[in-house]
Amino acid sequence: MIAMILVFFCVSFVGVFAQNNFLRTDSPLLKTRSPISRISVVNVYDHDPRAFTQGLVYHQGHLYESTGLYGKSALMKKDLSSRKVLKAHQMPAEYFGEGIAILDGKIYQLTYQNETGFIYDLETFKITGQFSYRGEGWGLTTDGRYLMMSNGSSIITFHDPGTFKIIRRIQVKDGDTSIGRINEMAFVKGEIWANIFMEDVIVRISPQTGKVTGWIDLSPLYSYLPRNSQVDVLNGIAYDRQAERIFVTGKFWPKIFEIQLFQ
């Protein structure tokens, strides 16, 4: 997650990174003993470069996206191929939209610092409820039973979807090293996949133990972006369970990438 005052810093930083395409000296990929997967790009789709992507979900043939920034936050249903917005809900200006998850015909959406989440009807986007939590809201996903939430630390909390009561917690660790800044998340083939704020990687996490089971290096994606694109950090993972497709993007990114993994 990123506060509005950091936007211009991040845009500048990532723009430099995109031109050089190297791993930072403090990259977790340089320290890990866990497997590192490389990627190949299967398809490239247009993405609204004005979208400050905070949450991304693929559900029944459509993309659902939550965007951030005060006064610009929204929840949208999109057609992947045409980029057409099929349905949208603009959030009040005092809310900074964050991660989303879809479960049992409902969309759950976090906010950054309001300690408030919203529940929408999947079909109408009508708000049907709210829930509360302590601290910041960053990423949200589901295993079909629980809602799993990140708050920018190394802790992921598991919540009852009816009450949002915390059922249990895991700490994300690669060996003995805690992995913080856990951001947008997706549940993929029994694992939690998560962006790490300010890193060009996805971390793969055991939902049972919090152990890092592997990493995915996304740095090659910068070579597919238009030169001098004013992009922000990578953020956004969506999984198509039926076709086993994986989609990734970033904040202000003009493209969404369908990727495959290899070692």
N, C-alpha and C positions, 0 to 999 in steps of 0.2 A: 504494500500500500504506500501511497505517497501523498503528502499534503500538498496543497495547491502552491505553496511558496517554493517547493522544490521542482516544479515542472520544468522551468527553464534550465536549471542546472542539469537535470536528467537528459533533456533533449540535446543539450550541447555535448554531454559526455557520451551518449550513445551514438551521436553522429560521428564523433571521432573514432569510436570503437568500430563502427560499421565500415569505415574506410580502411582501417588497419587489419581487422579481423584476426585478432590474436587473443589467447587466453590471458586474463589478468594474472599477475603474480600471486594473488591471494585466492585464485579460483579453487573451489573445492575439488575440481577434477585433478589438480596437481598433487593432492594430498591423499586421495582416497585409495583404498585397496578393494573397493567394491567394483563390480563390472561397469564399464562405460560403454554405452551403446551409441553408435553413430546413426545418422539419418540419411535417407534419400527422400527427395521431394517427388511425390506422385502427381499432385495437382496443385495449381495455384489459382486462388479465387480473389476477386476484388473485395476490398474491405474499406469502409468509410474512414478516411484518414483523420476525420474529426472526432472519432470515437475513442474516448479514454477508457479502454476496455478493462473492466474489473472482474467480470464473470462471464463464462461462456459455457453453454450446454447444447448438445445436439439431442433432439428428441423428436422421434416420429417424422423424420424428413425435413426438419427445420432447425435453424440455429436460434437460440435464445441468448440475448446479450444484455448484460448490465454495464452501464457506463457511469463514470464518476465525474468529479468536479462540482463544486457548489454552483447551483443555478443551471447546470447542464446535465445533471444525472437523469438517467432514463432506463426503463426496461423495454426491450424490443424483441419481437419475433421477426425473423428474417428468412427470406429465400436465399439459400447459399449461392446458387448459380447466378441469379440476376441481381443480387444484393438488395432487392426490393424489401422495404419494411412493410410487413403485413399487419402488424399491430404494434402499438407503442403506448407507453405510459410515462409521462413526464413527472418526475418527482418534485415536490416543493423545494424551493431554493435553499432551505436550511438543511437539506439532507445531501450527503455525499454517498452515492450508490456504491455498493461493493459486491461481494460474491453472491451467486445464486445457485439453487438446486431445485430440481423438480422431483416431487414425490407424491404419489396418490392423487393426481389431478390438481396439485397445487404448486405454485412457484414460491419459494422462500428466498427473500432478498435481505442481505445485511446492509447496514450503513456503517460509515467509518467511525465516527466519534459520538454518535447520538445514543448509543447503547440501546438501539431500537431496530428491530427487523420487521419486515412486512410480509404478509401472506396474500397471494393473489390467486384468483381462480385461473386455471391454466387456459381456459377457452376465452374468457371475457376480459381478463386482466383487471377485473374488479377486485379491490382490496377487501378481503374477507376476515382479516385478523392482523394482530401484531404480536410480537414477542420481545422479551427483554433479555439482555445479557450484560455482564460487567466488562468494561474495557473496550478495546477497539475491535471492530469487525473487519476481517480481511477476506479470506477465502471460505467457500462453502461447497460441500458435495454430499452425496449420500450413497450408501451401500444397498439401498432398498429397504432398510430397517431404521437406521439412525441417520441424523444429520451430523456431519462432521465439519467442525469450524476451526479456522486458524485465526490468530490475532497478532501476527507479526513476530511471535516468539518461536521457540522450538516445540511448543506444546500444541497438540491437536485435541480438541474436546469432542466427545460424542454426546449428542443430545437426543432426548425423546422428542419426536416431531410434534406431539400433541401439546406438550407443556414447555418445551425447550429446556427442561431440567437436564443438568449434566449427569450422564450415566457413568462415564469413566474418562480418563485422560491417558494419552501416550506422549512420551517425549521422543522427538526425532533425533536419532543418534547414528553417526557413521563410525562404527567401532566405539571408541570412548569420547568422540567429539560430538557435542551437541550442534545440530544444524538449525540455526534460527532464520528469521525473516521468511518463514513459510507463508506463501501468498495464495494465489488462485489454485484451486485443486480440482481434480477429477478422479472418479473411481474407475479404474481400468483393470479388468481381468483379475479382480481380487486384491489389487494394490491401490494405494493412494498415490497418485502422481501430482506433484506440486511444483509450481514456479517458485523460485527464490528471488525475492526482490533484489534488483541490481545485479543478478547473475544471468548468464545465457545458458541455463541448464534447466532440466527437469529432474527432480529427485524422486525416486521410486521408494515407497515406504510400506512396510508391513503394518496393516491396520491392527494386528494383534499385539505387536511388541513395540512399534515405533522404529524398528531397525531399518536402516537404509539397505535396500536390496540391490540398488543399482542407480546409475545416473544416465542421463541422455544429454548429449552435447548438441545444443541448438545453434551454436555460433555460425555454422555454414549458411544459415538462412539470410544473413545480412547480404550475401553476394547476390541474392535474388531481388533485393529491394532496389528501386530506382536510386541512382547515385545522388548523394547529398539529401536523401529523404530526412525530413525533420521528425524522426521517430523517437519515441520514449522506450521504456524498458519492455522486454518480453512479458506478456501476461495474458493468459487465455488458453485453456486446454479443454477440448471437447471430444467426446468419444461416442462413436456410432456403434452401439453394441451389435446390431443386426449384421452390418457389413464389416465390422471390426476396423473401422477407419478412425484415424486420429487427426485432429485439426488443432493447429496452434496459431497464435497471432500475438500482437502486442499493443500497447497503448499508442494511439496515433499511427498505427501501422496501416499502410495502404493495401496490404495483402493478408489473406489467410492461407496457410499452407497445410495441405494434407501430406502427412509424412509416414514413412515406414522405417523400422529400426533394423539395424544389423550391428554385429559386434566388430 
